[in-house]
Structures are given as structure tokens and as C-alpha cells.
Amino acid sequence: MTRLVEGRKRTLERAASLGFLMNLTADDVLGRRRYAAVAELRQQLYVEVFGDGYSINEVALFTGRHHSTVISGMRRVLGDDGYDRALAERYPGSPFQQRRVAEPRKSRYRASRGRR
């Protein structure tokens, strides 16, 4: 079995097991529904499939979503730091390990000096 066929099969199995907890089918979890509970299950699915060793593009292919949707969903589940850590572990020496924190911008407006 090819990697993509096996990955799609595993994704469907995981979607069914996650959906079982809420009495949903795999089609419900992977479908177009945007209910918060279904979206959270779908986002958790992204993280689990990515943890199995599949790339973000492969996860997007398996779930029928755009890769930016998968990234956004993973960030919601893991947080920005957790997401960066997950990518740094997968791709050592990548820019994700040297993430820079932006300096806060100074306001263009002067602080109030008591005048109104």
C-alpha cells in the first residue's frame, strides 16, 4: 500500500474514533460542518495525523482542507509555541528553532499629559 493510501485510511479511522465520542461519523468530522465542537475534533485530528509522521500538506490532502487551514487548526490546539516546537522537532535546523519575538511597537500617539 502506498504512503498516501495508508495515510488516508488511518485518517478516516482516527476521525471515526474521535467522532465516536460525540456520536459523529468520520464523514461528519471531515465534512463541511463548522460547529465549534466538530471543528475542535477536526483540529485535534490534524495534530494526531501530523504526529504520525505525515507532512502538513499530506494532512491537508487526507482531510480535504487547504494547508493553511491545517496550520491554523494546529496552532489553535498546540498554541504558537507548541506548534513551533512540533515543527522544530520534525525539521531540525529549521527557522522554527530560532523564532524571534518581535519588539513591541511604540505608539505614534503621545501619552496624555493631563490635558483633554
Backbone as CSV, one residue per row, in Angstrom:
resi,resn,N_x,N_y,N_z,CA_x,CA_y,CA_z,C_x,C_y,C_z
1,MET,0.841,-1.180,0.000,0.000,0.000,0.000,0.891,1.250,0.000
2,THR,0.518,2.217,-0.785,1.324,3.432,-0.836,1.122,4.264,0.421
3,ARG,2.047,5.165,0.628,2.020,6.018,1.826,0.750,6.860,1.892
4,LEU,0.320,7.399,0.753,-0.860,8.264,0.755,-2.144,7.484,1.015
5,VAL,-2.256,6.307,0.437,-3.458,5.498,0.659,-3.525,5.069,2.123
6,GLU,-2.381,4.652,2.645,-2.331,4.248,4.053,-2.648,5.428,4.978
7,GLY,-2.120,6.602,4.642,-2.384,7.788,5.456,-3.849,8.184,5.445
8,ARG,-4.474,8.117,4.292,-5.907,8.443,4.191,-6.729,7.449,4.999
9,LYS,-6.360,6.180,4.934,-7.080,5.149,5.684,-6.946,5.385,7.197
10,ARG,-5.730,5.694,7.644,-5.513,5.984,9.069,-6.289,7.232,9.513
11,THR,-6.314,8.228,8.642,-7.035,9.458,8.964,-8.522,9.178,9.141
12,LEU,-9.093,8.377,8.268,-10.516,8.025,8.386,-10.774,7.243,9.679
13,GLU,-9.863,6.338,10.033,-10.026,5.572,11.270,-9.960,6.484,12.489
14,ARG,-9.010,7.407,12.488,-8.894,8.342,13.621,-10.103,9.268,13.698
15,ALA,-10.581,9.717,12.552,-11.761,10.586,12.538,-12.966,9.851,13.100
16,ALA,-13.095,8.578,12.752,-14.215,7.788,13.268,-14.090,7.592,14.772
17,SER,-12.875,7.346,15.262,-12.708,7.130,16.706,-12.917,8.426,17.484
18,LEU,-12.469,9.560,16.940,-12.721,10.848,17.609,-14.206,11.190,17.574
19,GLY,-14.847,10.950,16.459,-16.265,11.265,16.312,-17.161,10.365,17.138
20,PHE,-16.705,9.158,17.429,-17.493,8.212,18.213,-17.848,8.788,19.578
21,LEU,-16.949,9.561,20.151,-17.186,10.154,21.467,-18.376,11.108,21.462
22,MET,-18.649,11.718,20.306,-19.747,12.678,20.193,-20.864,12.158,19.286
23,ASN,-20.847,10.853,19.022,-21.862,10.221,18.181,-21.850,10.805,16.764
24,LEU,-20.646,10.996,16.216,-20.469,11.507,14.862,-19.744,10.468,14.018
25,THR,-19.966,10.489,12.734,-19.253,9.597,11.822,-17.973,10.283,11.346
26,ALA,-17.137,9.534,10.666,-15.911,10.113,10.101,-16.264,11.183,9.070
27,ASP,-17.345,10.961,8.326,-17.771,11.969,7.341,-18.203,13.269,8.014
28,ASP,-18.810,13.159,9.193,-19.193,14.368,9.931,-17.962,15.149,10.375
29,VAL,-16.966,14.432,10.874,-15.753,15.092,11.369,-14.980,15.718,10.216
30,LEU,-14.892,15.030,9.095,-14.131,15.533,7.953,-14.972,16.379,7.006
31,GLY,-16.251,16.501,7.276,-17.148,17.233,6.386,-17.020,18.740,6.500
32,ARG,-18.041,19.427,6.001,-18.008,20.885,5.921,-18.593,21.574,7.146
33,ARG,-19.047,20.818,8.119,-19.652,21.439,9.300,-18.666,22.350,10.013
34,ARG,-19.200,23.485,10.494,-18.335,24.456,11.163,-18.721,24.649,12.623
35,TYR,-19.519,23.735,13.148,-19.856,23.822,14.569,-18.572,23.765,15.382
36,ALA,-18.544,24.472,16.486,-17.319,24.563,17.287,-16.834,23.190,17.742
37,ALA,-17.743,22.349,18.199,-17.336,21.031,18.700,-16.736,20.170,17.588
38,VAL,-17.311,20.227,16.401,-16.806,19.445,15.277,-15.463,20.010,14.811
39,ALA,-15.355,21.333,14.779,-14.098,21.962,14.362,-12.968,21.609,15.329
40,GLU,-13.259,21.555,16.630,-12.227,21.197,17.603,-11.760,19.754,17.406
41,LEU,-12.696,18.855,17.127,-12.311,17.466,16.840,-11.431,17.397,15.593
42,ARG,-11.805,18.144,14.577,-11.047,18.153,13.332,-9.636,18.696,13.556
43,GLN,-9.530,19.736,14.370,-8.225,20.321,14.661,-7.356,19.348,15.460
44,GLN,-7.977,18.611,16.382,-7.239,17.598,17.123,-6.770,16.490,16.169
45,LEU,-7.582,16.187,15.188,-7.213,15.190,14.183,-5.979,15.632,13.407
46,TYR,-5.894,16.913,13.046,-4.714,17.426,12.343,-3.448,17.131,13.142
47,VAL,-3.504,17.415,14.440,-2.328,17.236,15.295,-1.944,15.757,15.375
48,GLU,-2.937,14.889,15.529,-2.651,13.464,15.645,-2.060,12.886,14.369
49,VAL,-2.594,13.268,13.229,-2.079,12.747,11.956,-0.686,13.311,11.692
50,PHE,-0.459,14.576,12.019,0.876,15.163,11.878,1.862,14.430,12.783
51,GLY,1.417,14.044,13.967,2.264,13.300,14.898,2.624,11.913,14.402
52,ASP,1.843,11.384,13.471,2.154,10.074,12.886,3.281,10.149,11.869
53,GLY,3.748,11.352,11.562,4.876,11.486,10.639,4.512,12.003,9.264
54,TYR,3.290,12.459,9.079,2.884,12.994,7.789,3.118,14.503,7.765
55,SER,3.408,15.038,6.585,3.652,16.469,6.448,2.328,17.239,6.530
56,ILE,2.437,18.540,6.649,1.241,19.384,6.719,0.456,19.280,5.413
57,ASN,1.151,19.240,4.295,0.459,19.106,3.002,-0.256,17.764,2.893
58,GLU,0.348,16.710,3.424,-0.310,15.405,3.392,-1.534,15.387,4.298
59,VAL,-1.418,16.008,5.477,-2.570,16.096,6.379,-3.704,16.847,5.699
60,ALA,-3.367,17.927,5.006,-4.374,18.696,4.281,-5.024,17.853,3.179
61,LEU,-4.230,17.068,2.497,-4.751,16.204,1.442,-5.694,15.146,2.017
62,PHE,-5.311,14.540,3.135,-6.124,13.494,3.747,-7.453,14.024,4.269
63,THR,-7.448,15.256,4.768,-8.655,15.807,5.382,-9.468,16.674,4.430
64,GLY,-8.948,16.906,3.236,-9.680,17.698,2.257,-9.702,19.180,2.576
65,ARG,-8.643,19.654,3.190,-8.540,21.057,3.559,-7.307,21.679,2.905
66,HIS,-7.225,22.994,2.949,-6.049,23.712,2.474,-4.981,23.629,3.565
67,HIS,-3.704,23.649,3.169,-2.649,23.509,4.163,-2.661,24.639,5.190
68,SER,-3.093,25.827,4.801,-3.141,26.938,5.765,-4.226,26.701,6.820
69,THR,-5.285,26.009,6.453,-6.324,25.649,7.425,-5.772,24.663,8.438
70,VAL,-4.963,23.720,7.977,-4.346,22.748,8.882,-3.395,23.455,9.844
71,ILE,-2.601,24.374,9.341,-1.668,25.121,10.193,-2.439,25.903,11.245
72,SER,-3.494,26.575,10.836,-4.309,27.350,11.770,-4.930,26.454,12.838
73,GLY,-5.438,25.304,12.437,-6.035,24.376,13.390,-5.023,23.820,14.369
74,MET,-3.827,23.506,13.883,-2.785,23.007,14.777,-2.356,24.076,15.766
75,ARG,-2.298,25.322,15.307,-1.935,26.414,16.222,-3.001,26.610,17.298
76,ARG,-4.260,26.404,16.954,-5.324,26.531,17.950,-5.191,25.468,19.033
77,VAL,-4.818,24.245,18.632,-4.708,23.147,19.595,-3.423,23.256,20.408
78,LEU,-2.299,23.487,19.736,-0.997,23.472,20.398,-0.549,24.824,20.921
79,GLY,-1.143,25.889,20.450,-0.631,27.221,20.753,0.555,27.498,19.839
80,ASP,0.962,28.739,19.742,2.066,29.089,18.846,3.362,28.406,19.252
81,ASP,3.663,28.392,20.545,4.921,27.797,20.994,4.936,26.292,20.775
82,GLY,3.845,25.625,21.068,3.764,24.180,20.860,3.869,23.810,19.392
83,TYR,3.241,24.620,18.552,3.303,24.385,17.111,4.742,24.525,16.617
84,ASP,5.419,25.589,17.049,6.806,25.795,16.637,7.702,24.673,17.140
85,ARG,7.448,24.199,18.363,8.231,23.086,18.910,8.015,21.814,18.086
86,ALA,6.764,21.558,17.701,6.457,20.364,16.902,7.180,20.413,15.565
87,LEU,7.207,21.568,14.926,7.902,21.689,13.645,9.414,21.625,13.822
88,ALA,9.927,22.194,14.905,11.368,22.159,15.159,11.841,20.729,15.396
89,GLU,11.023,19.919,16.065,11.391,18.516,16.273,11.380,17.756,14.953
90,ARG,10.432,18.080,14.097,10.311,17.376,12.815,11.415,17.793,11.854
91,TYR,11.751,19.090,11.849,12.722,19.624,10.900,13.859,20.301,11.653
92,PRO,14.834,19.532,12.159,15.932,20.154,12.923,16.737,21.111,12.050
93,GLY,17.188,22.190,12.671,17.964,23.192,11.955,17.112,24.150,11.152
94,SER,15.796,24.081,11.326,14.896,24.945,10.565,14.735,26.294,11.259
95,PRO,14.154,27.257,10.571,13.933,28.571,11.184,12.990,28.524,12.380
96,PHE,12.224,27.427,12.538,11.295,27.339,13.655,12.030,27.277,14.985
97,GLN,13.288,26.829,14.970,14.046,26.752,16.209,14.558,28.120,16.630
98,GLN,14.764,29.013,15.681,15.278,30.333,16.009,14.190,31.391,15.878
99,ARG,13.023,31.093,16.372,11.909,32.034,16.243,12.210,33.295,17.038
100,ARG,12.068,34.396,16.388,12.333,35.678,17.041,11.035,36.273,17.549
101,VAL,11.141,36.894,18.698,9.982,37.574,19.248,10.086,39.038,18.847
102,ALA,9.053,39.545,18.234,9.071,40.929,17.762,9.029,41.892,18.940
103,GLU,9.754,42.963,18.790,9.734,44.013,19.807,8.389,44.731,19.745
104,PRO,7.849,45.101,20.886,6.580,45.840,20.839,6.776,47.189,20.161
105,ARG,5.816,47.566,19.365,5.899,48.843,18.665,5.597,49.988,19.606
106,LYS,6.259,51.086,19.364,5.966,52.280,20.133,4.755,52.960,19.507
107,SER,3.945,53.502,20.355,2.749,54.159,19.879,3.112,55.444,19.148
108,ARG,2.332,55.776,18.138,2.543,57.028,17.414,1.971,58.211,18.179
109,TYR,1.176,57.925,19.158,0.500,58.978,19.897,1.191,59.242,21.225
110,ARG,1.245,60.477,21.600,1.879,60.822,22.876,0.980,60.406,24.014
111,ALA,1.600,60.108,25.110,0.832,59.795,26.304,0.133,61.064,26.769
112,SER,-1.001,60.884,27.350,-1.766,62.021,27.818,-1.012,62.741,28.924
113,ARG,-0.992,64.061,28.843,-0.291,64.857,29.868,-1.281,65.609,30.750
114,GLY,-2.436,65.028,30.900,-3.418,65.657,31.768,-4.314,66.629,31.043
115,ARG,-4.022,66.940,29.803,-4.877,67.860,29.047,-5.912,67.067,28.283
116,ARG,-7.059,67.639,28.159,-8.106,66.988,27.369,-8.791,67.963,26.489
